[in-house]
Amino acid sequence: MAPESIKRMEKTKVAIVGLGTVGTGVARLLLDHGERTTRHAGRSIWLEKAVVRDLNKPRDVELPEGVLTDRLEEVTDNDEIECVVQLVGGVEAARSIMIQLLESGKDVVTANKALLAEYGAELFDRARELGRSIAFDAAVAGGIPIVTNIGQCLSANRIESIHGILNGTCNFIISQMEEQGISYHEAVEEAQRRGYAEADPTMDVDGSDAAQKLAILSHLAFGARVHWKDISRQGIESLSPTDLRFAGELGYRLKSLAVARLEGDELELHVGTQLVRRDSPLAEVGGAYNAIRLVGDAVGRVWFHGMGAGRMPTASAVVADLIDSVVGRTAITFRTLQLWSERPARVLPKPSATAATRYYLRFTVQDHPGVLADITGALSKQDISIASFIQHEQHEGPSDRIPLIIMTHQTTVGAADRALAEIHQLEMVHEPAMRLRILD
């Protein structure tokens, strides 16, 4: 489409609030690829304002004169601006801005998963009261269109399970530990150097970020209402090259997974490092990539893979949401899906103690007769049977301490808790055991 044709078409004015990494990417797509967005929207999407805190901060995008402002009122008081991309991070300030935008008559696009995980019900209720919409495909898995696929494309299915690598930072760290043979702390430093990890990576490495995303996906896929803080989480901070080495010896790779699995009318939810068979697609996902394996009763197994973060992949999802909002598709799905509404939850969270799984257990034990019998005895008391075990001679660390690896048959979380509580009281067992789930 020629530039002259774009100028003659209907113009829809939009704004961006927050011009950080993703916001800059969104501005670039709107300014540099207007022909592309116009072709999909059937109208010109015109960037009218971009709101920032610091007008003098250098930015990697050249904006037309008059677009940049530090006053939100230039957006909320402008009736010609119909839709706003809200890319402010954090929770409290982002919540306040979102409400102001909705109350000023704007539809909103956001990539802030923490905001939705914490205040989704309040914000969606307010948007419905005001006749406005909220689009959020970029809030989970960046450039992977998982929100749209679950909410619309797979709506004929009863979703049975979701297994996802939802945090690229964790995946990169684990990949570096495995490929380069480096420690966890060295891998974190490399992730920070490359821009994959924040100066304080806590929310990524302790599982909080993935839990927030899982809470959103679980609401979309299963109608579950669970606060992300109530999801069982295991971070990657205690991983060691030893665990990666033994996992490889056993035919597995380690991956930090977010899991939602339907069992009857109960939903099992957890985030943590798991052993994944080397020949499975999830095991092959390396670096900072995200991947999601979803099973529906009609479609069967569906696989999504791509960059889960970064400027342009996330900006891609944001602009797609913006086009849907401008065209009116978001308004229709927003009304029909009734997300975070007062409707009763379709499923309830499964008590974590009753969840069934197999375990990889690594003990650091004193090289002394009877230690294996004591450990297996404690497991046997909880009806936990052993599938296999590995015990090598020690070549590192204190000469009288060796790693003992046990792979269990299926048991419950509660049974494993009770067995480990007893094992940790044994004098010949040093340090708490490393316990990881096994995905078969």
N, C-alpha and C positions, 0 to 999 in steps of 0.2 A: 504494500500500500504506500503510495507516494506521500511525502510530508504534507503536500497541499490538501490531500484528502483527509488527513488526520485533523488538520486545522478546521476543516468544514464540519467535522463530526461533532456530535454532542460531547460536551466536556463535563467530567465529574471531578470536583476538587477534593483532594485528600490531604492529610497531614501526617507527619511522623513526630512522635514524642519520644525522644531518646535517640541520639545519633551516635551510638557506640559502634562496635564492630558490626553487628547485624543491621543496625539502622543505616549505616553507611552503605552496606550492600543493597539494601532496599532502595535507597535513593539512587544508587547507580543504575539499577534495573529500570526504575521509572524514568530516569533522565536519559539514559543512553540507549534504551530499547523501547521507546514509546511506541514504535510501529508494532512490536511484538505484543505488548499488552493491549494495544488498541484492537488488534486483530482478534484477540480472545475475548475482550470485553465488549466489543461492538461500539466503543466510545473511547474518547481520549481520557486517560487517567492523569490528572494534572496535579503535580506536587505543589501545593499552595504554601504550606508552612512546615518548618522543621524546628521543633522546640528543644532547646538544650539548656544546660545549667551555665556553661561557660562559653560565651560568644567568641572568645579569643583563642580557644583551644584549637591547635592544628587538626585538620580533618582530611582524610584521604578521599575527598570528593569535592568537586567544584559545583556549588549551588548558585542558581540564578539570584540576582540582586533582590533583596526583600524577602527571601524565603526563610532565612535563619532568624530565629528570635529566642529570647529567654523568657518570654511571657506566655504562659498557657492560655491566658485570656484571649490572645489573638486567634486561638483555635476555638475555644468554647463560645466566644461571642460572635464568631463568624458563621452565620447561617448557611453560607454557600458551601462550607466544608461538610461533606456528608459522611465520610468514613475516616477513622484515625487509626494508624498503626501505633500501638502503645508498646514500646520496647524498653521501658524503665525496669531495671532489675530490682531484686529484693521483694519485700512483701508490703509493708505498711504504706510507704509512699506510693507504691504502684497501685495499691487498693484505692487510696484517696483519689489519685488521678483518674483511674478507671471509672469511679462513680461520677466524678465531675464530667467526664466525657459523655457518659451515658445520659446524665441528667441534662446535658446541653443539646441532646438530640442526635448524638453521633453513634453510628455503628462502630464497633471496635474490633481490631485484629490484634492478637497478642501472641508472644512466644514465651511468656513467663509461666512456666509450669509450677513453680513454687507458689505463685499467687493463686492459681486455680486449685492446687492441691489443698491450700489452706482456706481460701474464701470462695471456692467455686459456687457453693449453694447460695450464698448471699449475693454475689455478683450476677449470677444467672437469674435469680428471682427478680432482682432490680431491673435487669435488662428486659425481662418479660413484662413487668409492670409498665415500663416506659415504651414498649413496642419496639425495642431495639434488639440488635443481635451481637453475639460475641463469637468470633472465629478463632481457632487456636490450634490448627494442624501443626504449626511449627513448634508447639510446646513440648512435643514428644518426638524424639528421634530425628530432629532437624529436618533434613531434606527428604526423609522417607515419609510418604503420605499415609502413615498408618492410621491416623485419626479418621480421615475421609474413608479409607477402605473399611474400617470396622463400622463406622456410623452409617455408611451408605452402600458401598459396593458389595459388602458381605451381609447385608441386612436380611437376606433370605435364610441365613444360617443360625443355628444354635452354636455359639462359640463354645468349644469344649476345653481348650487350653491355649495359653500364651507362654512361650519361653523366649525371653529377649535379652540380648546384649544391649542395654539401654544407656550405658555410660562409656563413651569412647575413651575417657581418661583412664579408667580402670583397665579397659581392654588393651590400651597402649602399654601401660605399666607392666601388665602380666606378659604381654608379647615380648617386651624388651628383656624381662627377666629370663624368659625361656630362650629367646634367640641369641642374646648376648651373654648369657650366663652371669648377669650382674645382680646385685642385691636390690631389695625393694627400695631402699633410700636412693640408690644410684639411679634406678629407673624413674623415680619421682622427679629427681633433678633433671633428667633428660626430658621428661614430659613438660616440665616448666620451661626449660630452655627452648623447646619447640613451640611453646604457646598452647599446649594441650591441657595444662594444669595451671590452676591459679596459684598465687603466692601462698595462699592457705587452701590446700586441696581437700580439706576435711569433708565437705559435703559430698564430694565425689567418692573418695576412697572409703568412707564409712558406710556407704550404701544409701545415704539419705536421698541423693539426687535420683537414683534409680527407683527408690520407693515412692517418691512423689510422682514419677512418671507411671509407675505401675498402678498407683491409686486411680489416676485418670483413666488409664486403659481399662481397668477393671470396672469402672463405672460405665464406660462406653460399651464394653463387650458383654458384661454380665448384669448390669444394673445394680452392682454392689455399692454400698456406701460405707467406706472404711477410711479412716484418717490415716495418712501415710505414716504417722508415728506409731500406729498400731500394727504395722506390717513388720514381721520378723526380719531383722537385718543382720548380716554378717559382712564386715568390711574386709579389705584385702591387706590391711596393715601388718598382719602377723604372718603373711605368706613368706616362705623362704625358698631359695633355689632347691633345697632338699625336697620340698613337696612337688615342685615341677619335675624334678629328676625321677622321683618314684612314680608319679603319675604317668610319665612317658614310658617307664619300664613296664607299667601295667597296661599300656595301650590307650592311655587317655591324655587329654590336655585339660588345663585348668582354665575356666572361664567364669567371670562374674555375671551371674544370670538373675534376671527378675522373672519370677514364675507365678502364673495364676492358672490353677487347674480346678475345673468343676468336678465335684463328686456329689451326685444327687442334687440336693438344694443347698449344699455347702461349697464354699470356695476356699481352696488352699492358696495362701499367698505368702511368698517369702522372697528375700533378696540375699544372695550370698554366692561364694565361690563354689563351683561344682566341678566334678570330674566328668568330662564329656568325651565320648569315644572319638578317637582320632579320625575315623572314617565318616563322621557326621558333618553336615554343612556348618553347624555352629562352631565346631572345633577349628574350621579353616578360616574363621573370621579373625584377621589380625589387625595390628595397628590401632588407629583411632576410629575404626569403622563400627557401626551399629548393625545389628541383625535381629530379626524377629521371626520366629516360627509360630504360626497360628494354625489351629486345627478347627475346622467347622464341620458340622454333621453332614452337610450337603456337598461342600466344595472339597472336603478332605484337608490335606496339609498344604498350606500356602507359605511362601518364603519371601521375606523382604530384606534387602541388604543395601547399605549405602552409608554415606557420611551422616553421622548423627548430630554434628555440630559444625561450627565454622561459619565464616561470613556468608559466602555465596550459597552453600547448600541450605542454610536456614533462611536466608533472604528469598530463595526460590519458593519455599513453602509459604512464607509470609505474603509474597506478591500473589501467589495462587489464591490464598484466602482473600486478599484484597480484591482481586478480580471477581471472585464468587460473591463477595459482599456488595460490590458495586452493581453487579448484574441482578442481584436479588435472590440468588440460589441459597445463600447462607440464611437469609430471613425465613425461607420455607423450611429448611432442615432444622433450624433453630426452634421453630414452633412445633414441628412434628416430633422431634426427638425428645423434647421435654427433659433435657439433661439437668441434673441436680434439682429436680422438682420435688414436690411433696409426695409423689407417688411412693407406695411401699417398696422397699428394696426387694428385688426378685430373688436374691440369694443372700445367705449369711456367711460371714467368715468362719472357716473351719477352725476349731480350737487347735493351736499349734502342736500341743502335746500328742494329739491323735493322728497327725499327719504321718503317712508311711513313706519310707525311703530306704535306700541302701546307704552305707557310710564307708568312707575312707577314714581310718583312724591312725594317726601317727603318735606313738609314745616315745619319749626319751627315757630309757630304763637303764638300771644298773645291770651290767653283764654278770648275772648271778643265777645259779640254778633255781628253778621254781618260779621265776618272775612271769614267764609265759603262762604257766598253769594258774597263777593267781589272777591274771588279767582275764584269761578265758573263763575262769570260774565265775568272776563277777559278771561277765557278759551272759554266761549260761543262766545265771539266776534270773535274768530279765528275758529269757527265751530268745536271746540274740545269737544266731548261729553264724559261724565264720565261713566265708567263701574261699578266702585265701589269705596268706600272710607272707611277709618278707622280713628277713632278719639278716643283715650283712655284718661282717666284721667292721669295727670302727677304725677309720683312718683319719678322722678329724676330731678335734675337741678332746675332752678328757678320755683317757684310754679305757676307763671302766664304764663308760656310758655309750649306749648304742641306740640307733633308731629302730623301732619295731613298728611295722606297718601291717594293719589288719583291714581287710575288706570284708564287710558283713553282708549277709543276706538281708532281705527287707525286714525292717523293724519300724518302730514308731519313735518319734522325737522324744516322747516321755520316757520310754524304756531306755533309750540311749542316755538321757539325762541322769537317770537313776544309776545306771551301770557306771558311768564316768564319775559320778560323785563318790562311789565306793572305790574305784580304781585310784582316784587322786589321793586317797588316804593311805595308799600303800607306800611303805618306806622306800621301795626300790624303784618307784616311778618319780621321775624328776620333771618338773614343769607341767602345766596343764596340757592335755592332749590336743593336737590339731584335729578337728573334726570337720569333714567336708562331705556334702551330699554327693551322690553319684547319679548322673542322668544316663539311663540306659535306653 
